[in-house]
């Protein structure tokens, strides 16, 4: 057998044995905590221009779907509620996400200047309440990204999921 063929065969065999390159998501099954409702406030910030409001609304719509999906993939029965009155205690814990600050990305600055110019930033506050409305946890987080507002939302969703999992497993 030629050395190159042997080398390629060994890499293929190693890939099959280790199960490939993909990282597997750990399933979370917290004791007694399965149901969670997510409520994102409208993000109606003062002094926001129409274009910024539109970009924020798009990012929040994406963020809602992604956060519910991430929670569901981690073992929670997650649902999205559109307003506080729609929440019922039978839905489980309530996670309230509120926009504190948003800066829309500037595509032309990103294209011509680079080096982080024109990046989007998003700062959120989170409250996690139990079924009786008692505050279980509260935190703030924010990021900026040269990739845009949806990338900010994705990063914040991942961090929020880690916080929720840590809260219920520790």
KATAVEN-V217208 format. One record per backbone hydrogen bond with DSSP energy under -0.5 kcal/mol. NH is the residue of the N-H (numbers start at 0). CO is the residue of the C=O. If there is no record, write none. Layout:
NH,CO + NH,CO
//
This chain:
5,1 + 6,2 + 7,3 + 8,4 + 9,5 + 10,6 + 11,7 + 12,8 + 13,9 + 14,10 + 15,11 + 16,12 + 17,13 + 18,14 + 19,14 + 27,73 + 32,29 + 33,31 + 35,76 + 36,92 + 37,78 + 38,94 + 39,80 + 40,38 + 40,96 + 44,42 + 47,44 + 52,48 + 53,49 + 54,50 + 55,51 + 56,52 + 57,53 + 58,54 + 59,55 + 60,56 + 61,57 + 62,58 + 63,59 + 64,60 + 65,61 + 66,62 + 67,63 + 68,64 + 69,65 + 70,66 + 71,67 + 72,68 + 73,69 + 74,71 + 75,70 + 76,33 + 77,75 + 78,35 + 80,37 + 85,82 + 86,82 + 86,83 + 90,87 + 91,88 + 92,34 + 93,128 + 94,36 + 95,93 + 95,126 + 96,38 + 96,94 + 97,95 + 97,124 + 99,97 + 99,122 + 100,122 + 102,120 + 105,117 + 106,104 + 109,105 + 110,106 + 111,107 + 112,108 + 113,108 + 116,113 + 118,115 + 119,144 + 120,102 + 121,142 + 122,100 + 123,140 + 124,97 + 125,138 + 126,95 + 127,136 + 128,93 + 128,126 + 129,133 + 132,129 + 135,127 + 136,127 + 138,125 + 140,123 + 142,121 + 144,119 + 147,144 + 151,147 + 152,148 + 153,149 + 154,150 + 155,151 + 156,152 + 157,153 + 158,154 + 159,155 + 160,156 + 161,157 + 162,158 + 163,159 + 164,160 + 165,161 + 166,162 + 167,163 + 168,164 + 169,165
//
